Amino acid sequence: MCRTSRTKRPVLWITTVVVVVAAAVGLYLFQPWRLFTSVRVDEAAPVATDQQGAAAKQLATGAFISHEHGTSGSVEIQQLEDGKAALRLTNLRTSDGPALHVWLSDQPVKQDGGGNLDDGKHVDLGALKGNEGNQNYAIPAGTDLNRFSTVTIWCERFSVSFGAAELQQRA
């Protein structure tokens, strides 16, 4: 009887270690607490600072639709001084999540999901600053804005779009 209980102890320890490691990996990957957190960012709109004090020129606009998570708000691409461009998210509201980035994509927005948005070319504008509010992202110099028709909040960890906006070019 003593031998049986001693041989079960290593199995119990190994099972405990496996469960603890699996739980730690699961928590790291899924970060479930982010379902209950929000990060609000309220940046002022970028303004052109030319000698006449002219406002930034609006190049394109769009409104978010939801994909994997409820997402709303609007997006605007603005031409700034010296040919620089910026992307502005206004009244953004989406779920918080791990590894969220703002992308320009050359793929069309689909109502039934955004799994296609990483199929073609995309430009990563950086990590999403917050899942709520108003925020600005610099568009790298030399980016051909005519090639990119979509803005997406992209989860790099799970390769899904939380939401996307189709850009409408301004005349």
N, C-alpha and C positions, 0 to 999 in steps of 0.2 A: 504494500500500500504506500509506503514511503517512496518507493522508486517511481510509481506512477505520478505522484504529485510533483516530484522533482523534474521529471521529463516534460511536464506540461508548462513549467515556468518559462523555459526559453521560448516556447511557442507564444505564450502570453506576452512576453517582452517584445518579441519580433512583431507581433500583431499590433501592439500599442505603438511602437515606433513607426510602422507603416501608416497607421491611421493618423498620427500626429503630422507626419511629413505630407501626406495627401491633403490634410486640412490646411496646412500652411501654404502649400502650392495653390490650392483652390482659392484661398483668401487673397493671395497675391495676384492671381490672374483675374478673378472676377470682381474683386473689391466691392462686395455687396453693400457696404455701408454707403457707397456713393449714390445709391437709390434714394437716400434720405438726406443728402447734403446739397447745398446750393452755394455757388460762388457768384456774387454779383459784381460786375465791372461797369463803371459809368465814365467812359473817357469822352472828352469834348471832341467835337467833329474837327477834323483837320481843316485848316484854312490856308488858302494861298496867301503868300505874303509879298506879292509884287508891289511895285511902286504905286499903282492905282488902288490897291487894297481890294482887288476883285475877289469874288468868292471862287471856290474850287469849281471846276467844270464837271458836271455830271456826265459820265460816259455810258453807264449802264445801270439798270436797276432790276430788282427781282424780289419775290416773296417766297419764303420757305414753305415747303410741304413736308409732312412727316414721313419718315421711313421706319427705321427700327424703334425709334422713340418719338413721342410727341414733340414736334419742333415748330416754332412759329417765329415771326419777325421778318424784317426786310434787310436787303443788302443793296449796297450802292458802290459803284466804282467811280472814284473821283480823280480827275487830272489835277495835279498840284503844280507848283512852280518847278522850273527846270526840267519839265517833262516827267517828273516822278508821278507815280500813281499809287493810290491807297484804296483798300477795300474797307468799307464801313458796315458793320452789323448794327442794326437799330432794333430796339425792343426784342432782342433775342430771348427766347425761352426754350430750353431743351433740358434733357436729363443730364446730370453729371455722369461722367464715366471715365474709365481709364484710357489714357493715350488718345485723347480727342485732339484732332488737328483741323485747321481750316484749309481747304483745298480749292483751287481752281481746276476744273476738269473739262476735257473736250468732249465728254460723253453727254448725251441728252438726259434730262430728268425723266424718270419713269415713275408713274403713280404707284405701282405695285412693289416698289423697293429700289434701293440704290446700289445693288450689288454690282452693277455695270460701271460705276463711276471710276473704278480703278483699272478698267480694261484698256483705255487708251493712254493719252498723255495727261499728266496733271502737274500742278505746281503747288508745293506745300508752302503755305504762308506762315506756318508755325503752329505751336500748341494753342488750343482754345484757351483764352485768358480767363473766361468764366462762362458758366452755362446760362447766365441771365445778364441782361443789360445792353449797353452800347459800347462797342469796341472797334478799334482801328488796327489794320494790318498793312504793312508796307508790301507793295508788289515789287518784286525784284526788277531792277533796270533791265531792259532788253526783252521783257516778257511781251509777246505778241498777243495783245488782249483780244484780237479778232479770232484767235484760235480756240479760246476758252469760252464756253457758253454756259457753264454751270459753276455754282459755289456749293460746296458740301461741308457739313460737319462730319468728319470721317473718323471712325474709331479704328486706329491702326492695330490694336491688339486683336480685334475680331474681324477685321476687314468688312465692316458694314458702315453704311451711311445712317446717321441719326436723322438727318433731314437735308434737303437740298433746295436750291433756288435756281430757276432758269433765268439767265440774264437777258434782258431786253435792251438792245443797243439804242442809245439816244442819238438823234440827228444833230 
